[in-house]
Amino acid sequence: MKKILIIVLTTVLMLNMMGCTKTSNNRNEEKIGIRGLITKVLTDDNKKVTGILVEGKVESDTIHDKATVSIDKSTKISARELKEGMKVEVVFEGPVMESYPVQGKAKTIKVIE
């Protein structure tokens, strides 16, 4: 009787732990951090583009309405292509700083208009 009780408890605990793990149906799915218009292009002293300010609306598939987005060599877009007034979608790399506007590093920037 004790063996059956131990087996049942072990099974219940294992199922409980499996139910608490975080899984995703699509691991490649990336959440769009912001979709909106570029209101400012940020440059360094050498006129190299280092970031953009994006303003939009929070939509069902986005998280933020305003963001300062930093750009580096690993960002998937050419920073020279970015101009004020363009509509873009930004996927952030890692966490963002929860200030207002949020600040984060762009993993990808997609020009949509």
Gaussian input, Z-matrix of N, CA and C with variables (Angstrom, degrees):
# hf/3-21g

backbone

0 1
 N
 C     1     B1
 C     2     B2     1     A1
 N     3     B3     2     A2     1     D1
 C     4     B4     3     A3     2     D2
 C     5     B5     4     A4     3     D3
 N     6     B6     5     A5     4     D4
 C     7     B7     6     A6     5     D5
 C     8     B8     7     A7     6     D6
 N     9     B9     8     A8     7     D7
 C    10    B10     9     A9     8     D8
 C    11    B11    10    A10     9     D9
 N    12    B12    11    A11    10    D10
 C    13    B13    12    A12    11    D11
 C    14    B14    13    A13    12    D12
 N    15    B15    14    A14    13    D13
 C    16    B16    15    A15    14    D14
 C    17    B17    16    A16    15    D15
 N    18    B18    17    A17    16    D16
 C    19    B19    18    A18    17    D17
 C    20    B20    19    A19    18    D18
 N    21    B21    20    A20    19    D19
 C    22    B22    21    A21    20    D20
 C    23    B23    22    A22    21    D21
 N    24    B24    23    A23    22    D22
 C    25    B25    24    A24    23    D23
 C    26    B26    25    A25    24    D24
 N    27    B27    26    A26    25    D25
 C    28    B28    27    A27    26    D26
 C    29    B29    28    A28    27    D27
 N    30    B30    29    A29    28    D28
 C    31    B31    30    A30    29    D29
 C    32    B32    31    A31    30    D30
 N    33    B33    32    A32    31    D31
 C    34    B34    33    A33    32    D32
 C    35    B35    34    A34    33    D33
 N    36    B36    35    A35    34    D34
 C    37    B37    36    A36    35    D35
 C    38    B38    37    A37    36    D36
 N    39    B39    38    A38    37    D37
 C    40    B40    39    A39    38    D38
 C    41    B41    40    A40    39    D39
 N    42    B42    41    A41    40    D40
 C    43    B43    42    A42    41    D41
 C    44    B44    43    A43    42    D42
 N    45    B45    44    A44    43    D43
 C    46    B46    45    A45    44    D44
 C    47    B47    46    A46    45    D45
 N    48    B48    47    A47    46    D46
 C    49    B49    48    A48    47    D47
 C    50    B50    49    A49    48    D48
 N    51    B51    50    A50    49    D49
 C    52    B52    51    A51    50    D50
 C    53    B53    52    A52    51    D51
 N    54    B54    53    A53    52    D52
 C    55    B55    54    A54    53    D53
 C    56    B56    55    A55    54    D54
 N    57    B57    56    A56    55    D55
 C    58    B58    57    A57    56    D56
 C    59    B59    58    A58    57    D57
 N    60    B60    59    A59    58    D58
 C    61    B61    60    A60    59    D59
 C    62    B62    61    A61    60    D60
 N    63    B63    62    A62    61    D61
 C    64    B64    63    A63    62    D62
 C    65    B65    64    A64    63    D63
 N    66    B66    65    A65    64    D64
 C    67    B67    66    A66    65    D65
 C    68    B68    67    A67    66    D66
 N    69    B69    68    A68    67    D67
 C    70    B70    69    A69    68    D68
 C    71    B71    70    A70    69    D69
 N    72    B72    71    A71    70    D70
 C    73    B73    72    A72    71    D71
 C    74    B74    73    A73    72    D72
 N    75    B75    74    A74    73    D73
 C    76    B76    75    A75    74    D74
 C    77    B77    76    A76    75    D75
 N    78    B78    77    A77    76    D76
 C    79    B79    78    A78    77    D77
 C    80    B80    79    A79    78    D78
 N    81    B81    80    A80    79    D79
 C    82    B82    81    A81    80    D80
 C    83    B83    82    A82    81    D81
 N    84    B84    83    A83    82    D82
 C    85    B85    84    A84    83    D83
 C    86    B86    85    A85    84    D84
 N    87    B87    86    A86    85    D85
 C    88    B88    87    A87    86    D86
 C    89    B89    88    A88    87    D87
 N    90    B90    89    A89    88    D88
 C    91    B91    90    A90    89    D89
 C    92    B92    91    A91    90    D90
 N    93    B93    92    A92    91    D91
 C    94    B94    93    A93    92    D92
 C    95    B95    94    A94    93    D93
 N    96    B96    95    A95    94    D94
 C    97    B97    96    A96    95    D95
 C    98    B98    97    A97    96    D96
 N    99    B99    98    A98    97    D97
 C   100   B100    99    A99    98    D98
 C   101   B101   100   A100    99    D99
 N   102   B102   101   A101   100   D100
 C   103   B103   102   A102   101   D101
 C   104   B104   103   A103   102   D102
 N   105   B105   104   A104   103   D103
 C   106   B106   105   A105   104   D104
 C   107   B107   106   A106   105   D105
 N   108   B108   107   A107   106   D106
 C   109   B109   108   A108   107   D107
 C   110   B110   109   A109   108   D108
 N   111   B111   110   A110   109   D109
 C   112   B112   111   A111   110   D110
 C   113   B113   112   A112   111   D111
 N   114   B114   113   A113   112   D112
 C   115   B115   114   A114   113   D113
 C   116   B116   115   A115   114   D114
 N   117   B117   116   A116   115   D115
 C   118   B118   117   A117   116   D116
 C   119   B119   118   A118   117   D117
 N   120   B120   119   A119   118   D118
 C   121   B121   120   A120   119   D119
 C   122   B122   121   A121   120   D120
 N   123   B123   122   A122   121   D121
 C   124   B124   123   A123   122   D122
 C   125   B125   124   A124   123   D123
 N   126   B126   125   A125   124   D124
 C   127   B127   126   A126   125   D125
 C   128   B128   127   A127   126   D126
 N   129   B129   128   A128   127   D127
 C   130   B130   129   A129   128   D128
 C   131   B131   130   A130   129   D129
 N   132   B132   131   A131   130   D130
 C   133   B133   132   A132   131   D131
 C   134   B134   133   A133   132   D132
 N   135   B135   134   A134   133   D133
 C   136   B136   135   A135   134   D134
 C   137   B137   136   A136   135   D135
 N   138   B138   137   A137   136   D136
 C   139   B139   138   A138   137   D137
 C   140   B140   139   A139   138   D138
 N   141   B141   140   A140   139   D139
 C   142   B142   141   A141   140   D140
 C   143   B143   142   A142   141   D141
 N   144   B144   143   A143   142   D142
 C   145   B145   144   A144   143   D143
 C   146   B146   145   A145   144   D144
 N   147   B147   146   A146   145   D145
 C   148   B148   147   A147   146   D146
 C   149   B149   148   A148   147   D147
 N   150   B150   149   A149   148   D148
 C   151   B151   150   A150   149   D149
 C   152   B152   151   A151   150   D150
 N   153   B153   152   A152   151   D151
 C   154   B154   153   A153   152   D152
 C   155   B155   154   A154   153   D153
 N   156   B156   155   A155   154   D154
 C   157   B157   156   A156   155   D155
 C   158   B158   157   A157   156   D156
 N   159   B159   158   A158   157   D157
 C   160   B160   159   A159   158   D158
 C   161   B161   160   A160   159   D159
 N   162   B162   161   A161   160   D160
 C   163   B163   162   A162   161   D161
 C   164   B164   163   A163   162   D162
 N   165   B165   164   A164   163   D163
 C   166   B166   165   A165   164   D164
 C   167   B167   166   A166   165   D165
 N   168   B168   167   A167   166   D166
 C   169   B169   168   A168   167   D167
 C   170   B170   169   A169   168   D168
 N   171   B171   170   A170   169   D169
 C   172   B172   171   A171   170   D170
 C   173   B173   172   A172   171   D171
 N   174   B174   173   A173   172   D172
 C   175   B175   174   A174   173   D173
 C   176   B176   175   A175   174   D174
 N   177   B177   176   A176   175   D175
 C   178   B178   177   A177   176   D176
 C   179   B179   178   A178   177   D177
 N   180   B180   179   A179   178   D178
 C   181   B181   180   A180   179   D179
 C   182   B182   181   A181   180   D180
 N   183   B183   182   A182   181   D181
 C   184   B184   183   A183   182   D182
 C   185   B185   184   A184   183   D183
 N   186   B186   185   A185   184   D184
 C   187   B187   186   A186   185   D185
 C   188   B188   187   A187   186   D186
 N   189   B189   188   A188   187   D187
 C   190   B190   189   A189   188   D188
 C   191   B191   190   A190   189   D189
 N   192   B192   191   A191   190   D190
 C   193   B193   192   A192   191   D191
 C   194   B194   193   A193   192   D192
 N   195   B195   194   A194   193   D193
 C   196   B196   195   A195   194   D194
 C   197   B197   196   A196   195   D195
 N   198   B198   197   A197   196   D196
 C   199   B199   198   A198   197   D197
 C   200   B200   199   A199   198   D198
 N   201   B201   200   A200   199   D199
 C   202   B202   201   A201   200   D200
 C   203   B203   202   A202   201   D201
 N   204   B204   203   A203   202   D202
 C   205   B205   204   A204   203   D203
 C   206   B206   205   A205   204   D204
 N   207   B207   206   A206   205   D205
 C   208   B208   207   A207   206   D206
 C   209   B209   208   A208   207   D207
 N   210   B210   209   A209   208   D208
 C   211   B211   210   A210   209   D209
 C   212   B212   211   A211   210   D210
 N   213   B213   212   A212   211   D211
 C   214   B214   213   A213   212   D212
 C   215   B215   214   A214   213   D213
 N   216   B216   215   A215   214   D214
 C   217   B217   216   A216   215   D215
 C   218   B218   217   A217   216   D216
 N   219   B219   218   A218   217   D217
 C   220   B220   219   A219   218   D218
 C   221   B221   220   A220   219   D219
 N   222   B222   221   A221   220   D220
 C   223   B223   222   A222   221   D221
 C   224   B224   223   A223   222   D222
 N   225   B225   224   A224   223   D223
 C   226   B226   225   A225   224   D224
 C   227   B227   226   A226   225   D225
 N   228   B228   227   A227   226   D226
 C   229   B229   228   A228   227   D227
 C   230   B230   229   A229   228   D228
 N   231   B231   230   A230   229   D229
 C   232   B232   231   A231   230   D230
 C   233   B233   232   A232   231   D231
 N   234   B234   233   A233   232   D232
 C   235   B235   234   A234   233   D233
 C   236   B236   235   A235   234   D234
 N   237   B237   236   A236   235   D235
 C   238   B238   237   A237   236   D236
 C   239   B239   238   A238   237   D237
 N   240   B240   239   A239   238   D238
 C   241   B241   240   A240   239   D239
 C   242   B242   241   A241   240   D240
 N   243   B243   242   A242   241   D241
 C   244   B244   243   A243   242   D242
 C   245   B245   244   A244   243   D243
 N   246   B246   245   A245   244   D244
 C   247   B247   246   A246   245   D245
 C   248   B248   247   A247   246   D246
 N   249   B249   248   A248   247   D247
 C   250   B250   249   A249   248   D248
 C   251   B251   250   A250   249   D249
 N   252   B252   251   A251   250   D250
 C   253   B253   252   A252   251   D251
 C   254   B254   253   A253   252   D252
 N   255   B255   254   A254   253   D253
 C   256   B256   255   A255   254   D254
 C   257   B257   256   A256   255   D255
 N   258   B258   257   A257   256   D256
 C   259   B259   258   A258   257   D257
 C   260   B260   259   A259   258   D258
 N   261   B261   260   A260   259   D259
 C   262   B262   261   A261   260   D260
 C   263   B263   262   A262   261   D261
 N   264   B264   263   A263   262   D262
 C   265   B265   264   A264   263   D263
 C   266   B266   265   A265   264   D264
 N   267   B267   266   A266   265   D265
 C   268   B268   267   A267   266   D266
 C   269   B269   268   A268   267   D267
 N   270   B270   269   A269   268   D268
 C   271   B271   270   A270   269   D269
 C   272   B272   271   A271   270   D270
 N   273   B273   272   A272   271   D271
 C   274   B274   273   A273   272   D272
 C   275   B275   274   A274   273   D273
 N   276   B276   275   A275   274   D274
 C   277   B277   276   A276   275   D275
 C   278   B278   277   A277   276   D276
 N   279   B279   278   A278   277   D277
 C   280   B280   279   A279   278   D278
 C   281   B281   280   A280   279   D279
 N   282   B282   281   A281   280   D280
 C   283   B283   282   A282   281   D281
 C   284   B284   283   A283   282   D282
 N   285   B285   284   A284   283   D283
 C   286   B286   285   A285   284   D284
 C   287   B287   286   A286   285   D285
 N   288   B288   287   A287   286   D286
 C   289   B289   288   A288   287   D287
 C   290   B290   289   A289   288   D288
 N   291   B291   290   A290   289   D289
 C   292   B292   291   A291   290   D290
 C   293   B293   292   A292   291   D291
 N   294   B294   293   A293   292   D292
 C   295   B295   294   A294   293   D293
 C   296   B296   295   A295   294   D294
 N   297   B297   296   A296   295   D295
 C   298   B298   297   A297   296   D296
 C   299   B299   298   A298   297   D297
 N   300   B300   299   A299   298   D298
 C   301   B301   300   A300   299   D299
 C   302   B302   301   A301   300   D300
 N   303   B303   302   A302   301   D301
 C   304   B304   303   A303   302   D302
 C   305   B305   304   A304   303   D303
 N   306   B306   305   A305   304   D304
 C   307   B307   306   A306   305   D305
 C   308   B308   307   A307   306   D306
 N   309   B309   308   A308   307   D307
 C   310   B310   309   A309   308   D308
 C   311   B311   310   A310   309   D309
 N   312   B312   311   A311   310   D310
 C   313   B313   312   A312   311   D311
 C   314   B314   313   A313   312   D312
 N   315   B315   314   A314   313   D313
 C   316   B316   315   A315   314   D314
 C   317   B317   316   A316   315   D315
 N   318   B318   317   A317   316   D316
 C   319   B319   318   A318   317   D317
 C   320   B320   319   A319   318   D318
 N   321   B321   320   A320   319   D319
 C   322   B322   321   A321   320   D320
 C   323   B323   322   A322   321   D321
 N   324   B324   323   A323   322   D322
 C   325   B325   324   A324   323   D323
 C   326   B326   325   A325   324   D324
 N   327   B327   326   A326   325   D325
 C   328   B328   327   A327   326   D326
 C   329   B329   328   A328   327   D327
 N   330   B330   329   A329   328   D328
 C   331   B331   330   A330   329   D329
 C   332   B332   331   A331   330   D330
 N   333   B333   332   A332   331   D331
 C   334   B334   333   A333   332   D332
 C   335   B335   334   A334   333   D333
 N   336   B336   335   A335   334   D334
 C   337   B337   336   A336   335   D335
 C   338   B338   337   A337   336   D336

   B1=1.4467
   B2=1.5341
   B3=1.3313
   B4=1.4621
   B5=1.5246
   B6=1.3427
   B7=1.4560
   B8=1.5285
   B9=1.3241
   B10=1.4667
   B11=1.5221
   B12=1.3263
   B13=1.4588
   B14=1.5302
   B15=1.3185
   B16=1.4655
   B17=1.5308
   B18=1.3259
   B19=1.4640
   B20=1.5292
   B21=1.3253
   B22=1.4673
   B23=1.5256
   B24=1.3299
   B25=1.4621
   B26=1.5296
   B27=1.3199
   B28=1.4610
   B29=1.5280
   B30=1.3247
   B31=1.4631
   B32=1.5244
   B33=1.3305
   B34=1.4631
   B35=1.5277
   B36=1.3239
   B37=1.4613
   B38=1.5278
   B39=1.3257
   B40=1.4626
   B41=1.5268
   B42=1.3358
   B43=1.4619
   B44=1.5244
   B45=1.3224
   B46=1.4636
   B47=1.5259
   B48=1.3247
   B49=1.4633
   B50=1.5215
   B51=1.3206
   B52=1.4580
   B53=1.5265
   B54=1.3096
   B55=1.4581
   B56=1.5134
   B57=1.3120
   B58=1.4616
   B59=1.5177
   B60=1.3138
   B61=1.4570
   B62=1.5143
   B63=1.3198
   B64=1.4622
   B65=1.5170
   B66=1.3205
   B67=1.4532
   B68=1.5186
   B69=1.2944
   B70=1.4579
   B71=1.5116
   B72=1.3185
   B73=1.4558
   B74=1.5176
   B75=1.3181
   B76=1.4610
   B77=1.5167
   B78=1.2937
   B79=1.4638
   B80=1.5307
   B81=1.3248
   B82=1.4558
   B83=1.5220
   B84=1.3238
   B85=1.4579
   B86=1.5252
   B87=1.3160
   B88=1.4579
   B89=1.5140
   B90=1.3055
   B91=1.4601
   B92=1.5213
   B93=1.3216
   B94=1.4588
   B95=1.5207
   B96=1.3242
   B97=1.4571
   B98=1.5113
   B99=1.3267
   B100=1.4617
   B101=1.5199
   B102=1.3315
   B103=1.4631
   B104=1.5230
   B105=1.3189
   B106=1.4545
   B107=1.5094
   B108=1.3261
   B109=1.4582
   B110=1.5190
   B111=1.3153
   B112=1.4643
   B113=1.5240
   B114=1.3332
   B115=1.4657
   B116=1.5216
   B117=1.3290
   B118=1.4598
   B119=1.5231
   B120=1.3224
   B121=1.4641
   B122=1.5210
   B123=1.3321
   B124=1.4651
   B125=1.5266
   B126=1.3336
   B127=1.4651
   B128=1.5235
   B129=1.3362
   B130=1.4633
   B131=1.5330
   B132=1.3236
   B133=1.4704
   B134=1.5281
   B135=1.3303
   B136=1.4671
   B137=1.5285
   B138=1.3238
   B139=1.4746
   B140=1.5257
   B141=1.3279
   B142=1.4571
   B143=1.5286
   B144=1.3361
   B145=1.4633
   B146=1.5239
   B147=1.3346
   B148=1.4651
   B149=1.5194
   B150=1.3280
   B151=1.4514
   B152=1.5130
   B153=1.3346
   B154=1.4586
   B155=1.5220
   B156=1.3168
   B157=1.4598
   B158=1.5167
   B159=1.3418
   B160=1.4593
   B161=1.5205
   B162=1.3368
   B163=1.4595
   B164=1.5209
   B165=1.3284
   B166=1.4595
   B167=1.5139
   B168=1.3259
   B169=1.4615
   B170=1.5219
   B171=1.3338
   B172=1.4594
   B173=1.5257
   B174=1.3215
   B175=1.4573
   B176=1.5209
   B177=1.3202
   B178=1.4661
   B179=1.5258
   B180=1.3301
   B181=1.4659
   B182=1.5262
   B183=1.3411
   B184=1.4654
   B185=1.5215
   B186=1.3413
   B187=1.4623
   B188=1.5219
   B189=1.3244
   B190=1.4662
   B191=1.5244
   B192=1.3548
   B193=1.4622
   B194=1.5274
   B195=1.3195
   B196=1.4616
   B197=1.5247
   B198=1.3364
   B199=1.4652
   B200=1.5161
   B201=1.3266
   B202=1.4552
   B203=1.5212
   B204=1.3163
   B205=1.4594
   B206=1.5217
   B207=1.3372
   B208=1.4640
   B209=1.5270
   B210=1.3227
   B211=1.4634
   B212=1.5229
   B213=1.3449
   B214=1.4630
   B215=1.5248
   B216=1.3235
   B217=1.4662
   B218=1.5226
   B219=1.3421
   B220=1.4601
   B221=1.5286
   B222=1.3261
   B223=1.4615
   B224=1.5252
   B225=1.3444
   B226=1.4608
   B227=1.5235
   B228=1.2962
   B229=1.4663
   B230=1.5179
   B231=1.2910
   B232=1.4593
   B233=1.5169
   B234=1.3126
   B235=1.4617
   B236=1.5209
   B237=1.3158
   B238=1.4744
   B239=1.5236
   B240=1.3391
   B241=1.4603
   B242=1.5266
   B243=1.3145
   B244=1.4568
   B245=1.5197
   B246=1.3442
   B247=1.4594
   B248=1.5274
   B249=1.3316
   B250=1.4593
   B251=1.5251
   B252=1.3306
   B253=1.4605
   B254=1.5132
   B255=1.3426
   B256=1.4627
   B257=1.5242
   B258=1.3375
   B259=1.4605
   B260=1.5239
   B261=1.3350
   B262=1.4609
   B263=1.5234
   B264=1.3338
   B265=1.4628
   B266=1.5234
   B267=1.3323
   B268=1.4600
   B269=1.5224
   B270=1.3336
   B271=1.4630
   B272=1.5155
   B273=1.3404
   B274=1.4580
   B275=1.5198
   B276=1.3306
   B277=1.4638
   B278=1.5150
   B279=1.3181
   B280=1.4596
   B281=1.5193
   B282=1.3190
   B283=1.4693
   B284=1.5237
   B285=1.3355
   B286=1.4628
   B287=1.5193
   B288=1.3292
   B289=1.4638
   B290=1.5235
   B291=1.3119
   B292=1.4603
   B293=1.5179
   B294=1.3077
   B295=1.4570
   B296=1.5263
   B297=1.3059
   B298=1.4579
   B299=1.5078
   B300=1.2848
   B301=1.4593
   B302=1.5270
   B303=1.3466
   B304=1.4612
   B305=1.5241
   B306=1.3246
   B307=1.4622
   B308=1.5193
   B309=1.3149
   B310=1.4483
   B311=1.5134
   B312=1.3322
   B313=1.4611
   B314=1.5250
   B315=1.3110
   B316=1.4621
   B317=1.5216
   B318=1.3189
   B319=1.4625
   B320=1.5282
   B321=1.3376
   B322=1.4619
   B323=1.5244
   B324=1.3118
   B325=1.4613
   B326=1.5185
   B327=1.3306
   B328=1.4597
   B329=1.5225
   B330=1.3152
   B331=1.4648
   B332=1.5254
   B333=1.3507
   B334=1.4637
   B335=1.5245
   B336=1.3256
   B337=1.4735
   B338=1.5022
   A1=111.24
   A2=116.62
   A3=120.18
   A4=110.83
   A5=116.80
   A6=120.33
   A7=110.70
   A8=116.54
   A9=120.34
   A10=110.07
   A11=116.99
   A12=121.53
   A13=110.74
   A14=117.59
   A15=121.69
   A16=110.32
   A17=117.40
   A18=121.16
   A19=110.59
   A20=117.08
   A21=121.03
   A22=110.45
   A23=117.89
   A24=121.13
   A25=111.55
   A26=116.70
   A27=120.74
   A28=110.78
   A29=116.58
   A30=121.06
   A31=111.16
   A32=116.88
   A33=121.01
   A34=110.46
   A35=117.90
   A36=121.21
   A37=111.55
   A38=117.28
   A39=120.54
   A40=110.87
   A41=117.24
   A42=120.49
   A43=110.80
   A44=116.58
   A45=121.05
   A46=110.50
   A47=117.67
   A48=120.90
   A49=111.18
   A50=117.98
   A51=120.94
   A52=110.57
   A53=117.70
   A54=121.75
   A55=112.87
   A56=118.19
   A57=121.82
   A58=113.56
   A59=117.82
   A60=118.98
   A61=110.15
   A62=115.83
   A63=121.79
   A64=108.58
   A65=115.97
   A66=120.58
   A67=109.21
   A68=114.52
   A69=120.63
   A70=108.25
   A71=116.58
   A72=120.17
   A73=111.31
   A74=116.22
   A75=120.45
   A76=108.86
   A77=116.73
   A78=121.11
   A79=111.88
   A80=117.41
   A81=120.40
   A82=112.73
   A83=116.89
   A84=120.46
   A85=109.94
   A86=115.72
   A87=120.68
   A88=108.53
   A89=116.38
   A90=122.12
   A91=109.87
   A92=115.49
   A93=120.50
   A94=107.43
   A95=116.01
   A96=120.48
   A97=112.21
   A98=116.21
   A99=121.21
   A100=109.58
   A101=114.43
   A102=121.99
   A103=105.97
   A104=116.71
   A105=118.69
   A106=112.22
   A107=114.54
   A108=121.43
   A109=111.38
   A110=115.97
   A111=120.77
   A112=106.74
   A113=116.26
   A114=120.02
   A115=112.01
   A116=116.46
   A117=119.74
   A118=109.11
   A119=116.42
   A120=122.30
   A121=106.86
   A122=116.75
   A123=122.58
   A124=109.81
   A125=116.83
   A126=121.42
   A127=110.25
   A128=115.18
   A129=119.89
   A130=109.29
   A131=116.86
   A132=121.45
   A133=113.30
   A134=116.26
   A135=121.09
   A136=112.48
   A137=116.98
   A138=123.58
   A139=113.06
   A140=116.99
   A141=121.21
   A142=107.87
   A143=116.77
   A144=121.09
   A145=109.05
   A146=115.80
   A147=121.56
   A148=112.60
   A149=116.60
   A150=118.80
   A151=112.09
   A152=114.51
   A153=121.29
   A154=109.13
   A155=115.83
   A156=122.07
   A157=105.81
   A158=116.40
   A159=121.85
   A160=108.87
   A161=116.52
   A162=121.93
   A163=109.15
   A164=115.73
   A165=121.43
   A166=109.57
   A167=116.32
   A168=122.45
   A169=108.47
   A170=116.15
   A171=119.35
   A172=106.74
   A173=115.95
   A174=121.66
   A175=108.54
   A176=116.82
   A177=120.42
   A178=112.52
   A179=117.24
   A180=120.15
   A181=113.21
   A182=117.87
   A183=121.25
   A184=110.06
   A185=116.04
   A186=120.89
   A187=112.02
   A188=117.71
   A189=121.36
   A190=111.81
   A191=115.37
   A192=120.63
   A193=112.62
   A194=117.05
   A195=121.31
   A196=107.52
   A197=116.74
   A198=119.43
   A199=111.63
   A200=114.66
   A201=121.84
   A202=105.95
   A203=116.18
   A204=122.42
   A205=109.22
   A206=116.77
   A207=119.27
   A208=109.41
   A209=114.48
   A210=122.28
   A211=108.37
   A212=116.03
   A213=119.76
   A214=109.22
   A215=116.46
   A216=121.42
   A217=113.02
   A218=117.63
   A219=119.90
   A220=113.10
   A221=117.88
   A222=120.84
   A223=109.06
   A224=115.74
   A225=120.26
   A226=111.05
   A227=116.85
   A228=125.97
   A229=106.93
   A230=115.96
   A231=119.30
   A232=108.00
   A233=116.99
   A234=121.32
   A235=111.48
   A236=117.73
   A237=120.89
   A238=111.64
   A239=117.01
   A240=121.27
   A241=112.50
   A242=118.51
   A243=121.84
   A244=111.87
   A245=114.43
   A246=120.57
   A247=109.17
   A248=116.20
   A249=120.90
   A250=109.52
   A251=115.44
   A252=121.44
   A253=114.36
   A254=118.21
   A255=120.95
   A256=109.62
   A257=116.21
   A258=120.72
   A259=107.52
   A260=116.20
   A261=121.16
   A262=111.25
   A263=114.86
   A264=123.05
   A265=106.88
   A266=116.16
   A267=120.93
   A268=109.54
   A269=115.68
   A270=122.34
   A271=105.80
   A272=116.34
   A273=120.60
   A274=111.26
   A275=115.26
   A276=122.56
   A277=107.46
   A278=116.52
   A279=120.45
   A280=111.98
   A281=115.57
   A282=119.73
   A283=111.85
   A284=115.04
   A285=121.24
   A286=108.65
   A287=115.80
   A288=120.39
   A289=107.41
   A290=116.10
   A291=121.69
   A292=112.82
   A293=117.14
   A294=122.07
   A295=106.22
   A296=117.99
   A297=119.39
   A298=109.01
   A299=119.23
   A300=125.26
   A301=111.56
   A302=115.21
   A303=118.39
   A304=108.66
   A305=115.22
   A306=121.10
   A307=108.17
   A308=116.09
   A309=118.97
   A310=112.19
   A311=114.88
   A312=122.38
   A313=108.76
   A314=116.15
   A315=121.05
   A316=111.19
   A317=115.54
   A318=120.89
   A319=108.06
   A320=115.40
   A321=120.65
   A322=109.73
   A323=115.09
   A324=122.16
   A325=106.14
   A326=115.50
   A327=120.70
   A328=108.62
   A329=116.86
   A330=121.09
   A331=107.12
   A332=116.30
   A333=119.13
   A334=112.98
   A335=118.45
   A336=121.54
   A337=109.38
   D1=-39.16
   D2=179.42
   D3=-65.38
   D4=-37.03
   D5=179.78
   D6=-63.47
   D7=-42.30
   D8=179.66
   D9=-64.04
   D10=-42.30
   D11=179.20
   D12=-62.85
   D13=-42.27
   D14=178.78
   D15=-64.50
   D16=-42.86
   D17=179.26
   D18=-63.39
   D19=-44.60
   D20=179.86
   D21=-63.42
   D22=-46.06
   D23=179.78
   D24=-63.14
   D25=-41.77
   D26=178.42
   D27=-62.39
   D28=-43.52
   D29=178.91
   D30=-62.96
   D31=-44.79
   D32=179.59
   D33=-62.50
   D34=-43.63
   D35=179.03
   D36=-63.33
   D37=-41.54
   D38=179.74
   D39=-65.16
   D40=-42.97
   D41=178.49
   D42=-64.79
   D43=-38.36
   D44=178.51
   D45=-63.47
   D46=-43.30
   D47=179.89
   D48=-67.12
   D49=-36.87
   D50=178.15
   D51=-66.56
   D52=-35.21
   D53=179.02
   D54=-70.69
   D55=-21.08
   D56=-177.98
   D57=-92.59
   D58=-6.60
   D59=-179.36
   D60=-77.51
   D61=147.79
   D62=-179.34
   D63=-89.19
   D64=121.19
   D65=178.58
   D66=-129.48
   D67=160.25
   D68=177.24
   D69=-130.09
   D70=138.68
   D71=178.39
   D72=-68.23
   D73=-30.71
   D74=-178.78
   D75=-131.98
   D76=100.23
   D77=-176.64
   D78=-67.99
   D79=-23.49
   D80=-178.94
   D81=-83.81
   D82=-9.12
   D83=-179.39
   D84=-68.19
   D85=127.81
   D86=-179.52
   D87=-114.98
   D88=132.60
   D89=-179.44
   D90=-78.63
   D91=130.54
   D92=176.89
   D93=-74.38
   D94=121.44
   D95=-179.75
   D96=-73.16
   D97=-42.75
   D98=-179.64
   D99=-155.17
   D100=145.76
   D101=171.48
   D102=-128.08
   D103=125.85
   D104=-179.35
   D105=177.44
   D106=-168.22
   D107=-177.88
   D108=-92.43
   D109=141.90
   D110=172.55
   D111=-74.02
   D112=117.92
   D113=179.68
   D114=-99.87
   D115=-16.89
   D116=178.65
   D117=-156.99
   D118=137.94
   D119=173.81
   D120=-104.60
   D121=124.33
   D122=-176.91
   D123=-95.84
   D124=132.96
   D125=-179.76
   D126=-129.71
   D127=159.53
   D128=174.87
   D129=-91.23
   D130=-172.51
   D131=-178.06
   D132=-61.87
   D133=-25.12
   D134=179.85
   D135=-92.79
   D136=12.39
   D137=-179.89
   D138=67.45
   D139=19.51
   D140=175.86
   D141=-83.36
   D142=132.57
   D143=-179.90
   D144=-69.63
   D145=124.40
   D146=-179.56
   D147=-114.68
   D148=-11.21
   D149=-179.28
   D150=-179.88
   D151=176.63
   D152=177.94
   D153=-142.42
   D154=154.37
   D155=171.12
   D156=-105.35
   D157=125.14
   D158=-177.55
   D159=-118.89
   D160=134.75
   D161=177.66
   D162=-128.23
   D163=133.41
   D164=178.94
   D165=-157.54
   D166=-156.98
   D167=177.76
   D168=-115.61
   D169=148.65
   D170=172.45
   D171=-72.72
   D172=124.73
   D173=179.79
   D174=-117.61
   D175=177.63
   D176=-176.81
   D177=-62.20
   D178=-25.46
   D179=-178.23
   D180=-110.95
   D181=12.20
   D182=177.74
   D183=-124.66
   D184=167.90
   D185=-175.28
   D186=-111.98
   D187=-39.90
   D188=-170.94
   D189=-119.60
   D190=158.35
   D191=177.29
   D192=-107.84
   D193=-13.34
   D194=179.86
   D195=-152.49
   D196=133.77
   D197=-177.15
   D198=-152.05
   D199=141.49
   D200=168.44
   D201=-96.49
   D202=116.43
   D203=-171.27
   D204=-110.74
   D205=119.60
   D206=176.96
   D207=-89.94
   D208=146.58
   D209=-175.15
   D210=-125.40
   D211=135.72
   D212=173.78
   D213=-136.78
   D214=-169.76
   D215=-175.97
   D216=-61.89
   D217=-28.52
   D218=-177.28
   D219=-83.91
   D220=-9.60
   D221=178.11
   D222=-67.94
   D223=133.82
   D224=-176.49
   D225=-83.36
   D226=73.81
   D227=169.73
   D228=-178.69
   D229=153.65
   D230=174.16
   D231=-84.51
   D232=120.76
   D233=-177.90
   D234=-61.61
   D235=-26.15
   D236=179.26
   D237=-65.97
   D238=-21.90
   D239=-178.87
   D240=-75.67
   D241=-17.31
   D242=-171.11
   D243=-84.76
   D244=132.29
   D245=179.56
   D246=-138.05
   D247=152.94
   D248=176.69
   D249=-57.98
   D250=140.71
   D251=179.09
   D252=94.88
   D253=-15.10
   D254=177.75
   D255=-71.12
   D256=145.16
   D257=174.17
   D258=-95.54
   D259=128.19
   D260=-175.57
   D261=-134.12
   D262=159.31
   D263=169.05
   D264=-116.25
   D265=133.73
   D266=-178.00
   D267=-120.04
   D268=129.90
   D269=169.53
   D270=-107.16
   D271=125.06
   D272=-177.49
   D273=-84.82
   D274=150.89
   D275=174.13
   D276=-98.74
   D277=115.15
   D278=179.63
   D279=73.64
   D280=-167.34
   D281=-177.08
   D282=-74.74
   D283=158.39
   D284=175.60
   D285=-108.20
   D286=156.43
   D287=174.45
   D288=-80.04
   D289=122.47
   D290=-173.90
   D291=-80.35
   D292=53.29
   D293=172.02
   D294=-94.13
   D295=-173.71
   D296=172.60
   D297=-128.25
   D298=114.85
   D299=0.82
   D300=-74.22
   D301=158.74
   D302=177.58
   D303=-62.35
   D304=156.13
   D305=179.34
   D306=-127.45
   D307=130.17
   D308=179.79
   D309=-161.25
   D310=166.23
   D311=-179.89
   D312=-91.95
   D313=132.92
   D314=-179.35
   D315=-79.37
   D316=130.59
   D317=170.25
   D318=-85.33
   D319=-48.81
   D320=176.33
   D321=-138.75
   D322=146.75
   D323=172.57
   D324=-128.71
   D325=125.51
   D326=-179.13
   D327=-116.79
   D328=122.00
   D329=175.67
   D330=-78.90
   D331=124.74
   D332=-177.48
   D333=-112.55
   D334=-11.18
   D335=174.88
   D336=-151.50

